Amino acid sequence: MPESKLPRVGTTIFTVMSRLAAETGAINLGQGFPDFDPPERLRELVARHLAAGHNQYAPMAGLPALCEAIAESGLSRHGWKVDSASEITITAGGTEAIFAAIHAIVHAGEEVILLDPSYDSYGPAAELAGARVKRVPLSLTDFGIDYGRLAEAITPRTRLLVVNTPLNPAGAVLTPADWERIADLVEPHSTFVLSDEVYESLVYDGRRHAGVLSNPRLRERAFAVFSFGKTYNATGWKVGYCIAAPALTAEFRKVHQFLTFAVSTPVQHAISDFMREAPEFPGELAPFYQARRDRFAALMAGSRFRLRPVAGTYFQLVDYSAIADLPDTQFCEELTRKHGVAAIPLSPFCDETPAARLIRFCFAKHDRTLEDAARKLCAV
Ligand SMILES: Cc1ncc(COP(=O)(O)O)c(C=O)c1O
């Protein structure tokens, strides 16, 4: 066997739990994908562009019409001023954008700070770039940033801080005040920021998404990552994008052009048309999923699980300490095998085992699925 470059990486917990759910016939509230299709018109547009012969390589940076639609949408929805030609790159989902941004900016031996719980691709992407990964835990009470610990962790060797808002798996969101505090900490060390905002459209209770691009102090040192998979219920299409200042985008594209070069041409055409035809769609997503969040919470009211507040994403963290004292991965396995509902444990998102008994359910599911799952969970 060759010496592994990622000795600690195995099969992701999402695959493991989805496989177990399939084997046992359990309801899968584990892996984070919606039960809902992309809008019908968007699917029609993909078919139309396939038939119209848009099937060869797209431009490396992305279809100009799509980049323009993204810039227009960013301006009208968030007030972001973004140059479509020099600041936007279309990628193979948020995952490629995260990998390319890390590899564009981090040199071997430099430090990358992750805030745990963190999405599972950040660590391996940083390690493959030769970085030293430092993990700073978020507060387990509200999943806010512990600024004291973050200040201690940042040094002149810290090249990149990775942030995720809305946060998978906890559903917490950052505020403009958080971004100011982050700017205070990164500025003295010339640290860059990678902000994973793939759930930007899923922010609830009248909140507005506060992204890194809204903070002028961070604009020149930030990569912001987005995913059409989340915004259009199309996780299988794997199309996303990265927005960054021109100098950072130039470096980002050097990696992107040798990683994927370009992504699905018909899908880019279709999304570009759809964004112009239905600019209201992303704004309608939050009320849709907020209703699912509330429905699931109401159905779970009679259970022994304690639900944590969810400000964004389509994930619900629940505390199972009133039910069992098992480690979270073992508890998820038991829940799947004995009670027929699959969930995702919190610990794979963290380096240190979290001092709380928490697991994650995905509520982006049909009423019937949520009702059946909740009935089983109320019996636990
Ligand atoms: C926090 C976070 N970042 C990035 C991604 C990856 O996005 P994509 O499916 O567009 O690659 C996901 C997907 O679940 C995610 O939850």
The ligand as a Gaussian input file, in Angstrom:
#p B3LYP/6-31G(d) Opt

LIG

0 1
 C      -21.454000      23.608000       4.505000
 C      -21.378000      23.017000       3.152000
 N      -20.446000      23.469000       2.297000
 C      -20.325000      22.971000       1.058000
 C      -21.152000      21.960000       0.608000
 C      -20.952000      21.405000      -0.758000
 O      -21.763000      21.992000      -1.695000
 P      -21.935000      21.339000      -3.163000
 O      -22.872000      20.185000      -3.021000
 O      -22.444000      22.449000      -3.996000
 O      -20.568000      20.886000      -3.575000
 C      -22.140000      21.455000       1.458000
 C      -23.010000      20.371000       1.014000
 O      -23.716000      19.737000       1.767000
 C      -22.255000      22.002000       2.762000
 O      -23.173000      21.540000       3.618000

